Amino acid sequence: MSVRDVAVIMPAHNAGRWIGAAIESVLDGADRLAELVVTDDSSTDDTADIARSYGDPVRVVSLTGGPYGQAAGRNAAVATTTSPYLVIMDADDLWAAGRPDPRLAVLDARPEVGVVSGAVAPFTDDGPFGPVRPGPVAVASITRRSVWDALGGMDETRLHGEDIDYLLRVRDSGLEVVAVDEVTLRYRIRPDSLSRDRTATNRGLLDAIHSSLQRRRSSRPGS
């Protein structure tokens, strides 16, 4: 029997238009998939109903009274899982990693590595959108559950840059963050997505880098 030790974590808010395709791409392509946990973050559309319609191994965790954001959705989903490897994926993107997954091969062989990322292929409804983005890219990464737990998951106070902040915290903890060349995610570009707010996204990135520099400075002898 093949090993099933991967949990895909998929936060979603009013993603009914895209989440079916995202889930199907995981079910069709994910190597060693044990569970796919969708966090329905206070959606007012049919996001949760669509996700539940797939049955096992898809599960839905519901948050109400929000939305609370990507970090909170990811943390809530991870809290319900037991798998040793975690993949963070948005509800409008598409799985692209093949079998065997090259990211898992690195994690299996190198205990000093905390996160492995792949490359990302951006697209719109009209087709490819710009060049492939090489890793490390947080949304195309696999992290060890043990590392996630040790770091306390993602910072829920961050509405932007929480994924980059996580990668930097992994690196600052002394573990390696590495990338493989293969495209492991197709990243959907749409006008209303959070990442299209370039000012807020850049501010979140700069803040994550600043926090990392502070951690590294404070860890130096004599600091």
Phi, psi and omega in degrees: 000134182290151178288136175235101188223021183242130172250126174264129184251122188226091175289146184211136173224114181050052183252022184303331182291331189242339193294330178299314179295322179296313180297315182296325179295326177289311182298326181280332191237345188285128178282134174061032183291126175254323184202147174235114185251117177262125171264112175275102186270080172060036180292149175250006178249204186264022181308307184295319181297318179297313181298316181294333183295342182279336181069192183303134012266017180274131174232155180241130171251127185255131170247137179235159178086005182258217014283152184257345177107167185298317183297315179296319178297319179292315180298319181296321179291314182300325182298341181262001186255164175233357185292144182283345178238138183237133174245125178263124185217137178281157188282357177245005179263176182230134177296138180228353181290141181271183174245128355290152181284121183296334178292320179294325179300321179292314181296322178296325188267339190230095183294343179282353181265127180264329182218139172236128180249157170247188174271161184237135176250104180290148177207161171237181177298342181267355179131194181303150184225092178082181185284162173296138180261119179287160178283176002283133178231124188299321185284356177241032189243159170241132178240153175287137177299323180298323178290315178305312182296319181296327182269355180078024178072206181269154182281109185286351176281349182263119175269343176224142176081008182294330180285319176295319177303319179296314179300318180293323178294323175299311180299317182291341178282352179105358178267161180270145170244115185237168182227145170256161185281337186292144172290124181243355180209139167261120189258116184282128174261121177219150188300328186262008181285155181303322185291347179281347174279085190296324181297311180293321179297314180294323177296318178296319178297313181296322179293321178297318178295318179299317179297321178296316179298322178295318179298316183292323179294317183289340181274352180289145176303133179087000180285000000 
